[in-house]
Amino acid sequence: MILTGKQNRHLRGLGHGLQPVVQIGKSLLSESVVQQLDDALDQHELIKIKFGQDIEIDRKATGAEINASLKCSTVQAIGRTMLLFRPRKKDPTIKLPPRGD
């Protein structure tokens, strides 16, 4: 899912006060972590995740891997924190600004 700049700004504003829902450690994107992320996205639509201090991450590569496996969008990646968005298939609660295409 590709978001416009306006949609990204809207989601960043909504995500500002969120606490991390999933914390990722040395196993990075193991099957269980991917399942936790999938469940959290189904429940919340917009989630914040945090990577542990003791692991090396490439934010772009990890974000791309998460996006591909979960069919979501990385809204923001700062330091060891990422904000992810995926609208619910049924009854989405977060309304995005129009695309303006």
CORKABEL-V243053 format. One record per residue. SS is DSSP state (hx for helix, st for strand, lp for the rest). PHI is phi in whole degrees, -180 to 180 (NA if undefined). D_FIRST is the distance of its C-alpha to the first C-alpha in whole Angstrom. Layout:
BEGIN
<<SS | PHI | D_FIRST> <SS | PHI | D_FIRST>>
END
This chain:
BEGIN
<<lp | NA | 0> <lp | -103 | 4> <lp | -104 | 6> <lp | -80 | 10> <hx | -60 | 13> <hx | -65 | 14> <hx | -65 | 12> <hx | -60 | 12> <hx | -62 | 15> <hx | -60 | 15> <hx | -67 | 14> <hx | -62 | 16> <hx | -64 | 19> <hx | -67 | 18> <hx | -85 | 18> <lp | -55 | 21> <lp | -90 | 23> <lp | -72 | 22> <lp | -96 | 23> <lp | -58 | 22> <lp | -90 | 21> <st | -126 | 21> <st | -111 | 23> <st | -108 | 23> <lp | -107 | 26> <lp | -62 | 28> <lp | -74 | 26> <lp | 49 | 23> <lp | -101 | 20> <lp | -69 | 23> <hx | -60 | 22> <hx | -69 | 23> <hx | -67 | 21> <hx | -61 | 18> <hx | -66 | 19> <hx | -63 | 20> <hx | -63 | 16> <hx | -62 | 15> <hx | -63 | 18> <hx | -65 | 17> <hx | -67 | 14> <hx | -62 | 15> <hx | -81 | 18> <hx | -109 | 17> <lp | 72 | 13> <st | -122 | 13> <st | -132 | 16> <st | -112 | 17> <st | -122 | 19> <st | -129 | 22> <st | -98 | 23> <lp | -64 | 27> <lp | -71 | 29> <lp | -92 | 31> <lp | -123 | 28> <lp | -93 | 27> <lp | -130 | 23> <lp | -106 | 21> <hx | -56 | 18> <hx | -66 | 16> <hx | -66 | 17> <hx | -66 | 16> <hx | -62 | 13> <hx | -65 | 12> <hx | -66 | 14> <hx | -64 | 12> <hx | -59 | 9> <hx | -69 | 10> <hx | -77 | 12> <hx | -109 | 11> <lp | 53 | 7> <lp | -126 | 6> <st | -122 | 6> <st | -85 | 9> <st | -81 | 11> <st | -156 | 14> <st | -138 | 16> <st | -128 | 20> <lp | 58 | 23> <lp | -105 | 22> <st | -122 | 20> <st | -129 | 16> <st | -113 | 14> <st | -117 | 11> <st | -136 | 9> <lp | -151 | 8> <lp | -67 | 10> <lp | -66 | 13> <lp | -70 | 13> <lp | -119 | 16> <lp | 57 | 18> <lp | -64 | 15> <lp | -98 | 17> <lp | -93 | 15> <lp | -98 | 15> <lp | -90 | 13> <lp | -62 | 14> <lp | -62 | 14> <lp | -67 | 12> <lp | 75 | 16> <lp | -75 | 15>>
END
